[in-house]
Amino acid sequence: MVIIMRAGASAQEIGAVVKQIEQIGMRAHLSQGEERTIIGMVGNDRPVDRSVFELMSGVDRVVPILRPYKLASRDFKKDDTVIQISTGNGHAVKVGGQQNGLAMMAGPCAVETREQIMESARLVKAAGANILRGGAFKPRTSPYSFQGHGEEALKWLAEARQETGLAVVTEVMAPEQVPLVSAYADILQVGARNMQNYPLLNAVGLSTRPVLLKRGMMSTMEELLMAAEYILSNGNYNVMLCERGIRTFETYTRNTLDINAVPVLKSLSHLPVIVDPSHATGRWEYVTAAARAAIAAGADGLIVEVHPHPAEALSDGAQSLTPENYTRLVNQVRRVAEAVDRTV
């Protein structure tokens, strides 16, 4: 259920409602709006007497949430969530909300060398990116493929952030990695293969870092939102949903970009929606077209693989753009964004 407080409800009245929720064995989650406070009540599915709360001082009304994802739902929070990401050196990026610019995440699939990630950071920033992506830990289908440089790569990413002012997003693969990755990165990415790794979702939920949650390659939108619910229910409300393509019978692309997911997720949830056209298509030739479509559909940003020398990439070179092609993508996306009242 959602308890909507009256405009101007006092801290004492809000505190009394929270205390009552906790007394019946449930948890309270507060959403502070400009005029009202909304309190989400989550826990087990046992019936709750709504009248107990409707009669409390400061309560306007009690609204049941019928969807299984409570905190991710628009029923809990009507306004778009805006996530402010600070790089710690005076720069900040706001993700989400129609009034804010698009999140432009770009960089190589894997951090291969210090020189490669530093060059990548400079180039994608010059092209218009505001967030640097790069994998320090790489989940690979083959155990013999390059798995990443781990903490050394995290140090290189932090150095690139220090020089360029770009925020850093990188993948975390296991609960025990969360403290380490959080010490270097600004955004924790939960990859498609780990979307339903519940111990990992709980761990990033207990962290203070924003989370980029990628949709599993065979997952429904509701399963994605339920995965986000794990993170939100642990107290981390800074979650971005990422549509990166789903597995279908089509073989001409790596995956099938579910462009429908963008407006549907935006209608069901207040969380920002990011699109990954690189993993969706698997071919660099199609990435820009898919990126244009994503922004036209209402996405809050893009995460694109860019490599200074794709032919030499240790991972996903076929879907990586050159810096020149990424510059073209940004220029085209900028024009599409203007048509839907967004900016890059």
N, C-alpha and C positions, 0 to 999 in steps of 0.2 A: 504494500500500500504506500501511497504518497500522502503526506500530511502537509497541506498548504497553510502556512501561517498568514495571519492578517498583515497588511502593510503596517510597518512600524511596530511589530511585535517585539517585546523587550527580550534582552538576553536571558532574563530570569524565566520568562514564559517558554522560550525555546529550550532552555536547559531542563525545565520540568517535563516537557514532551520527550526529550532524549532520555531522561531518567526513567520515565514510564515504559518506553520501548525496551530499555535494557532490563527492566524488572520482569518483563514477560519472556525473557530469554532470546531477544532478537537484537539486531544491530541497527544503529541509526547512521544514516549518511546524509550530510547537509549539503545543500546547493544554495549558495548565497547569491541572490539576484540583486538588481539595483533597488527594487522596492520590496520584494518579498523573500522570505526564506522557505525553501521546500525541504522537507525531511523525508528521505526514503527509508522505509522499514523493510529490512531483509532478514532472512533466516530460514527456519523450516517452513513447511507448507501448512502448518496447523491453522485452523480458523482463528481470527482475531476479531473481537467485538469492537467495531468501528465507533460505537457510541462512547466508549471510554475516552477516545481522543476528541471526538466531536464536541464534547462538553467541557474540554479543557480551555482555560483562559488563553487567548491569543490565537486559537485555531480558527481558520476560516472554513476549511472543508477537508474531508478525507476522500481520496480518490483511489480506487483499486487499480493496480496494474495487472492486466491480464496476460501480458507477454512474459515468457520465462526469463528473459533478460530484463531485469528491473532497472538497474542503474545506467545501463547503456541506452535505455529507451527514451524517446521523446516525451513519454508520459512523465518521466522523472524530471527531465530538464528540457524545456521548450526551446531555449536559445542555444545556438551553436556553441560548442566548447571551443575556446581559443587557448592554445597552448603557447606559452612564451618560453622560448629556448634561448638561454644565455650561454655564451661561450666563455664567460669569465674575464673577458678583456674589453668590456664596454660594448660589445656587439650583441644584438638580440634579434631573434626571428620569431614572428608570430604566425602560428599555423592554425588555420580554421577561421571561420567567420567570413561572410561575404565582403565585409569592409576591408579585409586584410589582403595583402599580396599573396601570390602562390608560393608554396614551399618548393624550391627547385633543388632537389638532391641529386648529386652527380659525382661520379668517380669510378674507379675500377672495381671489378668484381672482387678481386683479391689484392691485398697489399703485398707486393712482390719484393720490392727493395725500397730503401729510404728515398733514393733518387726518383724512383717511379712515382711514389705517392706525393712527393713534394712537387714534382713537375705537374702531376695531375691536378693537384689543388690549385696551383697558380692558373692553369689553363681553364679549368671549369669556372673559377671565380671570374676570370676575364670575360667568359662567355655569358655570365649572368646567374650562375648558381649561388645559392646562399647556404647550402649544407653539403658537406663532403661525405661521400659514402666510400667504404672500403672494408673488405673482410679481413679481419685478423685471424679468426677461426673459421674454417670453411667445411661445412658438411658436404661431402661428396659421395656420389653413388658408388664409385670405386674406391676401395681402401688404398689403392696405389696412386691415386691422384693427389695433387698438391693440397695439403690440409691447412695451410696458412702458417705464419710465423709467430702467432700467439702474442705474448706480452711485448715482444720486441716491435711487432707491427703496431700495437697500441701506442707505444712510445712515439713511433714515427707519425701516426695520426695526430697525436697531441702536438707534436712539433709543427705539423702542417697547419693546425688550427691556430697556433700561436703566431705564425707568420702571416697567414691570410685573413684571420678573423672569421673563417667559416666554422659553423658548428659541425660536429662529427656524429655520424650514425654508423654503428657497426653491430654485427650480429653477436648475440650471446647464445650459447648452445646448451648450457647446463646450469642448474641452480648454483652450484659452487663457483661458477665463473662470474656471477652477478657482481660481487664486490670488486673484483679485479677490473672488469670492463667498465663499471661505473666510475672507477677512479680516473679513467682516461677519456671516456666518451660522453657526449651530451645526450644521445638518444640510444636506447637499447633496442635492437631489432630482434624480434622473434620470427624466425624463418618459417616458411611454409611447412617444412617437415616437422616443425615443433609446435605448430598451432594448437595441438591438443596434448602437449606435454604439460600436464597440470602442475607438477612440482615446479617447473620452470615458470609457468604463469603466476603461481603463488609467489615465487621469489622476486620476479620483477614487479609484482604488485606491492611488495613490501619495500621496494626501493623508492628513491626519490627522483629517479630519472624518468623522463618521458619515454614511452614505449611505442615503437612502430610494429604493429601486429600484422603479419602477412597471412592472407587467406590460404588455407591448405589447398593443394591442387585438386582434391576431390571432395572439398567441403562445401556445404550449403552456406548461404548468407546467415541463416540462424545459428549455425554451428560457429561461424566466425564471431557473431555477437555474443554467444555464450562463452567463447574463449575470452573475449574482452571483459565479460562480466567477472571472470575469475580475478583479473587484474584490478578492476574497479572495486570489487568487494573487499580487497585487501588494503584499500585506502589510497591507491594511486589512480587519480582521475585524469592523468595526462596520457591518454591513449589515442593513437592514430590507427585507423583501419587501412589496410593496404590490399587492394585488388591487384593480383599479379598473374591472372589467367588461371583457368581450370583445365583439367585434362578431359578431352572429348575424343571422338573418333577421328577428328581431323588430323592429318599428318603433314600438311604443308607448313604448319607453324609449330613451334615447340609446345605451346598451350593455346587455349582460346580465350582471348580477352573478353571477360563478361562485362561489357560496357553497361548493360542493364543494372549491374550492381551499384554503380555510382549513384544514380538518382534514387534507387530503392533504399540503399543504406542511408543516404542523406534524409530520406523521409522517415525511416524507422528509428534513427539514432541521431544524437546531437554530436557524436564524435567526428573529427575530421576524417576525410577519405583521401588517401593518396593512391595513385595508380603507378604500377611498374610496367611500362610497355616493353622493356627489354626482355624480361622473363616471359611475358605474355606471348611475344612473337618469336623470340629466339633467333631472329635475323635482323641485322642492323638496318637493312633496306626498308623494313616495315615500321621501325620504331617511331619515326617522326609522325607518320600518319596516325598511328595508334595514340600518340601523345596528344595530337590535335583533337582527336575524338574525345579523349578523356577530359580535357579541359572544357570542351563544348558541352559535355554531359554534366559538368558541375564539380569536377574533382577539385580538391583544395591544394593539390600539388602533384609532382611527379618525382619518381626515383629512377634515374637513368644510368646505365652503365657506359662509362666513357674511359677510354684507355689511350695514352699517347701513341702507342704502337700496337693496335689490336692483333696484328699478325703474330706478335711475339707474346701475347698474353698467356699466362699459365692457367687461366680459367675464363670460360665464356667469351673468347675473342670474337666468335662469329656474331654475337649480338651486341658487341660493344661499338659505340660510335667513336670516330676520331674527334678530336677537339673542333676541327673545322665543321664537321657535320653536326656536332652538338650546338655550335654557334647558330647554325641554320635552324635547328630545332627550336632554340630559344626565341629567335626572331619570329618564327611562324607562330609559335605558341603565344607570344606576346600579342599578336594581332587577333588571334582567336579569343584570348582572354578579354580584350577590350570589347568584343562583341557580346560577352556575357557579364559585363560589368565587373571584371576582375583585373588585376594588374600583376605584372611580373617584376 
